[in-house]
């Protein structure tokens, strides 16, 4: 029924509106919830604290600039998390090839070399024995003998020699930050410290690189058929590793 320029419902129309109104409200709420879920659900990645701090975080700005519509959530943890149970989409795992799940993609291998700040390196790397006159930055973690100075020195023929001293840490990123600050010499994992070598924050000892053949870093996805934003993020991780 039309009244001049106003519109009024007939009695039948009013009854129909009253009947449909709750359903229309529910439909509106459901549509809005779908929009909110699509907007706020981030891509979640987990990696060790060291990999996250030294490799991933410095690169995330480039991903955000290229894909501003994709949110990323970082779950740094030194424990191996269950991706499905924890609601995690992607993981960077450090392990032997025999220990990776099916479908994992190799990102890069492992190689270590002594690294130090420019000032410390000028003294520590003059001769092989000069290293012993410096404080050595040690990671207190089992299962990775190539990151322990005792094994390194023994392999280089200095098994009985005593360095100036040791400074111990329980996280690898702390070891590297201490080296950057000039507190001593660290065993640098090349894949993780490459940005610091490139910009001069760290200097590597020449001809001292040692490759670890049986360990590498791998990209693992929780699903064989991931969401589109997870696929995009995973491909970006692989591209960054290739560089």
N, C-alpha and C positions, 0 to 999 in steps of 0.2 A: 504494500500500500504506500503511495507517495503522497506526502503532504507538502504542497508547494515545493521547496527545495530540500526538504528533509525526507528521510527514508525511515519508515517504521515497519516492524515485522507484523505480519498477520498472526492470528492466534496459532495457526498450524505452524507457521515459521518459527514462532517463539518456542513452541514445544520441541520442534526439531533442533533448534539451537541449544536449548537446555539439555537435550539428550546427547548432542554431539560435543558440547563444550568440554567435558572432562577428558574425552578421548583426544580432542585437539590439543589440550594442554599437555597431556602425556606425550603425544607425538612431538610437540615442540621441545619438551624437556629431553626426550630421547635424541632428537636431531642435534640439539645443543651439546649433549654429552658426547656424541660421536665426533663433533667438531673439536671439542676440548681434548678428547683422547688423541685424535690425530695430530693436534697441535703440540701437546705437551709430552708425548711419549718419546723419550730420547733414545739414541743409540748408546747402549752401555758397553763399555770395554773394561776389561780387567788386565792388569799386568803387575809384575813385581814393583815394589817401591822404587828400586833403582832404575828399571826400564822406564817407568812412568816419569820420574823426575828428570832423567838425563836424556831420554830419547823422545818420548811422546809429547810432553808438555810444550817443548819449544817449537813443535810443529803444528799444534792444534790451531794456532791463529791462522795459518794458511788454509786449513780446511774450513774454518768458520767464514773466512773471507770469500771462499769459492762456493760455499753451500750455506748461506745464512739461514735457510729455512730448516736446517737439520740441527737439532740439539744433541749434544754429546754429554754423557755422564761417565766419569772416570771412577773406577773402583780399584784403587791401588791396594794390593795385598800380597804379601810374600807366601801366603798359603795358596794351594791349588784349589780354586773355588769350583763348585759344581755349577755349571753355567745354567742349566735348566732350573735347578732348585733356587738359585739366587737371582733369576731373571736377568741374566747377562747375555748379551748378543755375541760379543767377540772377545777373544783372549789372545794375548801374546804370551806364548809359553817358551821357556828355555829348557831344552831337554835333548836327549839322544833321539835319533830318528826312530829307533825301535820303541820309544815311549810315546809317540804322538798318535792321536786318534786318526781314523781314516778321513781323508779329505783335507787335512791340514796343509798349509802352503808355507814353504820355506821362505823366510824373510832375509836372513843373513847369517853367516857363520860367526864363530868366536875366534878372536885373536887378542893377545895381551902384549903390552909393552910398558916399560917404566915411563911414567910421565910426571912432570913437575911444572911449577910456575917458571917463567923465563929466568928470574933471578936465581932460583934454586937449581935449575937445569944447567946454568952456566958453570956451576961448581960440580954438581953431581955427575954430569955426563962427560966430563973432560977425559976421564979414563975409566975402564971397567971397575977398578978398585976404588975410585973416588966416590962411588955410590955408598960405600961403607962408612963414609964420613958424614952421612946425612941421617936424619930421622926417617924411618920407613913407616908408611901408613898402612896399617894392617886391617883386613876384614876378618872379624870373628864369626866365621860361618863354615861349618863342615861340609864335606862333599865337593868342594871346589879347590883342590890342591894347587891348581895353576894360579889361583889368586892369593896364595900364601907365600910370603917372602922366603920362608925356610926352604920350600921346595924350589923356588926360583933360584936362590943363591946356590943351593946344592947342584942344580943342573948347570950352573955357570962356573962351577969349580970353586965356589966360596963356602962350601958346606960347614967348615969349622970357623969361619970368620964371624966376628961380632960387629954389627953396625953400631952407629952412634946411639941409637935407641929406637923404640917402637912407640907408635901412637895407635891405639886400637879403637875400632868402631864396629857397631853391629848392623849398620846399613851401608850399602855400597855408595849411595849418593853422598853420604857424609865423608867417605874416604876421598872422593873426587873433589868435593867442596874444600876439604882441608888442603888438598894439593894446590888448588887454585889460589887459596889464601896464603900459600908459601910456607905451610907447616911441615913439609916433607915431600917424599917421593911415593907415588902410588903405582900400583900395577893397573894400568888403564885398559879397559875393554874397548878395543878400537871402535866397534860399532856404536858404542854409547858415548865415547868422548870425542868423536870426530868433530862435532861443532866447536868444541873448546880448542882443538888443535887448529882448526881452520881460522878461528878469529884471534888466535895467539894467547888465549888465556892459559893454555898448557903447551908444553913442548915435549915431544917424545924422544927417547934415546934412539940414536940412529943404529940401524942394523941389529936391533934387539927384539924385533917382533917374533912372537911364537904363536903359531896356529894351533887351535884345539880341534882336532879333526872329528871327534865323536859327539860334539855338542853344537847346537845351533838354535836360532830363535825362529819360532813358527807362529803363523796366524791360524787360530782355530775359531770356527763359527759354531754357534749352538744349534743352528738349523741348516739343513741342506738346501732349503728353499727359504731364504731370509726375506724380510721386508725390503722394499726397494731402497729405503734409506740406509739399511744395514749393508746391503750390497754395495752401494755407493761408497760408504765409509770404508768397507773392507778393501775395495779396489784402490782407494786412496792410500791406505796403509801399505799395500803392496808396492805402489808407485813410489812412495817415500822411501821405502826400504831399498828399492832399486837404485835410488840416487846416491 
